[in-house]
């Protein structure tokens, strides 16, 4: 037989308060658990969509055509320079003249001999003697005429461009060019390491940045050398891998604004497919269509994608995402809806 417990009024009040406190605490705990579960569902891991691999090269701006012009041994020595330093000239412009001193002296001697023959003719006793002297004079004239063609020679511009006069040439230094002529249109000469040489191709579009001016240029690969090149110094430029064989790359430039010979440039080419590689677990399928959730300012946006190939870990996407997009990495383990606020760390949740 159970003993009936009789509580006085004070005891009943204390018991009621205790039971109410337990119920409130339980409700709070349940609410907290439910809230934490919801917040944990909003906590996501992001995957940043990568683009193509970037291939970097270092290079230098050079004139498309450049030529040093000398006085050769047959021309003799420099006579007169006919242009100014850094002057623009058209193809065929006379740049400088040369003189062959030995031929000039020979011409002088031949003219002296001719003058003697003319005096001799005046005193010739008969027509037969005059005829013989005339033959000698004719022969002397022929020799003088032939020597005049090479005693003084001009050197002309082989193409249009800017002429640079070499100061040393005016000191009769035969080993130095008299002038250098360069075209006013440029290309970029670069180096690529042996590994990356297989990742670039002829006519491939590339981007260049002039290191001095930070100005950007567009171009395309015109030539990829097949013969290794030797570095002239031990300094390794941007994109040049130490210990790897280097190959020459010529790049044609689509714009020439503010360029000059010698500028250093940073060159970037892209390698890989246009398709984007993303985790397969980032994709959900509904009604035969595929979607990912892009995260922009902590908001999840449902975005349709087009898949070209699906593998266990990664899938290739033809459209719907671009380089730099941030998507939910494991959407299949989450219950995310379009427009939902999400967090990427507990710190964000606790703020």
C-alpha atoms as one frame of an Amber mdcrd trajectory, in Angstrom:
protein
   0.000   0.000   0.000   1.410   3.292  -1.132   1.834   5.991   1.401   0.259
   9.225   0.365   2.576  12.213   0.564   0.948  15.326   1.830   2.673  18.559
   0.896   2.048  21.797   2.539   1.511  24.932   0.517   5.147  26.048   0.647
   6.386  22.655  -0.493   3.906  22.623  -3.370   5.176  26.027  -4.556   8.837
  24.884  -4.444   7.978  21.694  -6.340   6.070  23.609  -9.011   8.993  26.012
  -9.523  11.454  23.104  -9.786   9.347  21.276 -12.381   8.869  24.498 -14.381
  12.642  25.144 -14.341  13.342  21.630 -15.566  10.845  22.029 -18.402  12.246
  25.419 -19.404  15.824  24.114 -19.315  14.809  21.098 -21.395  13.075  23.316
 -23.924  16.144  25.547 -24.117  18.449  22.586 -24.600  16.162  21.165 -27.282
  15.974  24.564 -28.995  19.757  24.951 -28.829  20.346  21.481 -30.270  17.868
  22.192 -33.046  19.456  25.608 -33.724  22.990  24.157 -33.737  21.905  21.446
 -36.136  20.479  24.089 -38.453  23.624  26.190 -38.165  25.831  23.181 -38.893
  23.779  22.570 -42.028  24.578  26.135 -43.033  28.305  25.513 -42.500  29.798
  24.571 -45.874  33.198  23.893 -47.392  33.965  25.840 -50.563  35.700  24.754
 -53.742  37.201  27.433 -55.969  36.901  26.622 -59.678  40.329  26.629 -61.297
  41.065  27.893 -64.792  43.696  26.828 -67.272  47.291  26.407 -66.164  49.295
  29.608 -66.596  52.641  29.286 -68.370  54.980  32.190 -67.601  57.946  33.283
 -69.687  60.351  36.210 -69.582  61.150  38.125 -72.740  62.468  41.266 -74.345
  61.090  43.577 -77.015  63.255  43.637 -80.140  62.931  45.193 -83.615  61.653
  42.758 -86.245  64.670  43.539 -88.375  68.019  44.982 -87.343  71.218  45.209
 -89.355  74.723  46.513 -88.686  76.348  48.147 -91.719  80.154  48.168 -92.048
  82.809  49.393 -94.454  84.265  46.241 -96.001  87.850  45.805 -97.171  86.992
  46.344-100.844  85.234  49.626-100.054  88.304  51.002 -98.284  87.464  53.404
 -95.479  84.615  55.631 -94.304  84.265  58.854 -96.239  81.134  60.717 -95.065
  78.039  59.844 -93.018  74.976  61.202 -94.775  72.343  60.791 -92.023  71.807
  61.948 -88.455  71.719  59.719 -85.397  68.209  58.293 -84.713  66.937  59.560
 -88.056  64.093  57.694 -89.730  64.941  56.757 -93.316  63.154  55.052 -96.173
  64.521  51.993 -97.907  67.212  53.004-100.430  68.320  56.167 -98.599  72.089
  56.880 -98.853  73.497  56.330 -95.363  77.257  56.838 -95.814  79.975  56.858
 -98.468  83.279  54.971 -98.587  86.523  55.719-100.351  89.234  53.354-101.549
  92.466  55.366-101.195  94.571  53.012-103.277  92.119  53.243-106.163  91.929
  57.027-105.837  95.728  57.217-106.070  95.668  54.878-109.050  93.115  57.111
-110.793  95.362  60.104-110.140  98.310  58.300-111.695  96.254  57.242-114.713
  95.052  60.827-115.260  98.660  62.044-115.068  99.619  59.442-117.680  96.710
  60.542-119.846  97.832  64.187-119.686 101.290  63.122-120.859  99.775  61.125
-123.730  97.749  64.132-124.851 100.894  66.301-124.950 102.689  63.517-126.803
  99.919  63.427-129.392 100.339  67.125-130.071 103.943  66.472-131.116 103.256
  63.261-133.019 105.052  63.285-136.408 102.331  61.497-138.383  98.792  60.138
-138.324  99.973  56.620-137.588 101.638  57.795-134.375  98.539  59.815-133.387
  96.358  56.741-133.947  98.535  54.644-131.623  98.469  57.357-128.943  94.667
  57.614-129.255  94.439  53.886-128.514  96.540  54.391-125.361  94.337  57.303
-124.243  91.209  55.231-124.820  92.626  52.407-122.698  93.521  54.859-119.908
  89.972  56.291-119.988  88.510  52.792-119.645  90.699  52.065-116.618  89.784
  55.373-114.996  86.086  54.774-115.656  86.208  51.319-114.087  88.089  52.545
-111.032  85.688  55.479-110.572  82.880  52.966-110.060  84.482  51.562-106.925
  86.782  54.307-105.678  83.801  55.989-104.035  80.848  53.847-103.014  77.612
  54.555-101.221  75.879  52.295 -98.666  72.072  52.483 -98.757  69.322  51.563
 -96.312  68.272  47.920 -96.916  64.839  48.651 -95.406  62.952  51.522 -93.803
  63.712  52.227 -90.157  65.641  54.225 -87.562  69.383  54.744 -88.080  71.772
  54.762 -85.133  75.244  56.195 -85.825  78.163  54.500 -84.096  80.664  56.986
 -82.685  83.546  54.501 -82.910  83.164  54.201 -86.663  84.112  57.851 -87.069
  87.453  57.036 -85.447  88.203  54.676 -88.347  87.492  51.582 -86.230  86.834
  49.046 -88.979  85.594  46.433 -86.505  82.640  48.614 -85.482  79.562  49.148
 -87.636  79.204  52.602 -89.121  75.467  52.600 -88.494  72.796  50.227 -87.241
  69.356  50.346 -88.808  66.299  48.923 -87.061  62.672  48.623 -88.071  60.063
  50.493 -86.067  57.844  47.438 -85.611  58.712  44.996 -82.850  58.334  41.442
 -81.636  59.081  39.787 -78.286  61.900  37.294 -77.924  61.338  34.914 -74.996
  62.561  31.696 -73.428  60.523  28.684 -72.355  61.771  25.754 -70.314  61.791
  22.204 -71.641  58.694  21.154 -69.664  56.535  24.082 -70.728  57.743  23.931
 -74.344  55.295  21.046 -74.835  52.406  23.098 -73.418  52.515  25.968 -75.911
  51.775  25.930 -79.631  52.231  28.025 -82.759  49.672  30.814 -83.283  48.531
  30.492 -79.657  47.242  33.759 -78.192  49.251  35.127 -75.278  49.317  38.172
 -73.000  52.324  40.369 -72.257  53.009  43.003 -69.627  55.814  45.542 -69.995
  57.689  45.474 -66.692  58.683  49.157 -66.886  55.273  50.600 -67.775  52.870
  47.856 -66.573  51.128  48.242 -69.933  49.406  45.128 -71.292  49.724  43.788
 -74.820  48.209  40.989 -76.892  50.219  38.708 -79.111  50.581  35.242 -80.560
  53.378  32.679 -80.741  55.121  32.932 -84.120  58.010  30.513 -83.574  59.112
  27.878 -81.060  62.777  26.990 -81.326  63.822  23.352 -81.439  67.460  23.985
 -80.601  68.489  24.639 -76.961  69.816  28.092 -76.231  72.633  28.967 -73.881
  72.036  31.588 -71.206  74.533  34.451 -71.388  74.513  34.890 -67.627  73.509
  33.044 -64.510  70.582  35.327 -63.672  67.269  33.580 -64.100  64.427  35.756
 -65.270  60.730  35.417 -64.474  59.450  32.086 -65.750  62.968  30.732 -66.390
  63.540  27.513 -64.425  67.065  26.972 -63.183  68.595  23.689 -64.280  66.218
  23.194 -67.192  67.007  23.506 -70.882  65.607  26.664 -72.463  64.196  27.137
 -75.957  63.627  30.358 -77.866  60.109  31.642 -78.518  59.244  34.495 -80.907
  56.011  36.359 -80.262  54.296  38.660 -82.719  52.604  41.691 -81.155  49.118
  42.855 -82.101  49.684  46.384 -80.785  52.907  48.390 -80.644  51.913  51.427
 -78.596  54.624  52.840 -76.333  57.102  50.076 -77.166  60.806  50.477 -77.752
  63.680  48.108 -78.297  65.049  46.493 -75.157  61.960  46.620 -72.928  61.552
  43.545 -70.723  58.166  41.860 -70.684  56.393  39.218 -68.631  54.571  36.754
 -70.874  51.671  34.498 -69.949  50.198  31.661 -72.021  47.314  29.390 -71.023
  47.442  25.612 -71.153  44.613  23.109 -70.854  40.999  22.545 -71.796  38.233
  25.155 -71.638  36.254  22.678 -69.532  36.304  23.222 -65.771  37.149  20.449
 -63.318  35.001  20.338 -60.170  34.343  17.700 -57.473  31.559  15.279 -58.413
  30.174  15.662 -54.870  29.529  19.343 -55.676  26.852  18.367 -58.185  23.210
  17.551 -57.588  20.818  16.207 -60.207  17.141  17.127 -60.422  14.762  16.195
 -63.235  17.643  15.166 -65.488  19.508  18.469 -65.005  22.707  19.105 -63.092
  23.276  21.940 -60.641  25.869  23.413 -58.302  25.458  26.011 -55.598  27.571
  29.103 -56.147  28.398  31.150 -53.051  28.332  34.916 -53.440  28.535  37.081
 -50.301  27.556  34.111 -48.081  24.450  33.394 -50.135  23.991  30.072 -51.993
  22.648  30.379 -55.545  21.513  27.305 -57.435  23.133  27.310 -60.898  22.570
  24.885 -63.748  25.678  23.375 -65.365  26.421  21.261 -68.431  28.638  18.225
 -67.801  30.834  16.649 -70.470  32.335  13.860 -68.390  31.702  12.453 -64.906
  34.234  10.500 -62.882  34.190   9.184 -59.346  35.975  12.123 -57.774  35.825
  14.880 -60.387  33.620  15.921 -63.287  34.338  18.110 -66.319  31.906  20.978
 -66.859  31.359  22.585 -70.276  29.335  25.566 -69.089  27.721  27.077 -66.029
  30.849  27.837 -63.996  33.907  29.956 -64.656  37.361  30.394 -63.212  37.242
  31.840 -59.702  33.662  30.778 -58.924  33.211  29.452 -55.392  30.831  26.512
 -55.053  29.708  24.243 -52.207  32.161  21.355 -52.263  29.944  18.609 -50.783
  26.424  19.671 -51.593  25.162  16.084 -51.442  25.650  15.969 -47.654  23.816
  19.247 -47.111  20.225  20.376 -47.301  20.856  23.711 -49.013  18.160  25.731
 -50.768  18.458  28.475 -53.363  19.095  31.848 -51.699  20.043  30.340 -48.331
  22.646  32.091 -46.172  25.659  29.867 -45.535  28.883  30.082 -43.583  32.376
  28.817 -44.253  33.678  28.811 -40.662  32.436  28.631 -37.077  33.757  32.147
 -36.544  31.220  33.428 -39.051  28.415  31.586 -37.267  29.358  32.951 -33.842
  29.540  36.561 -35.026
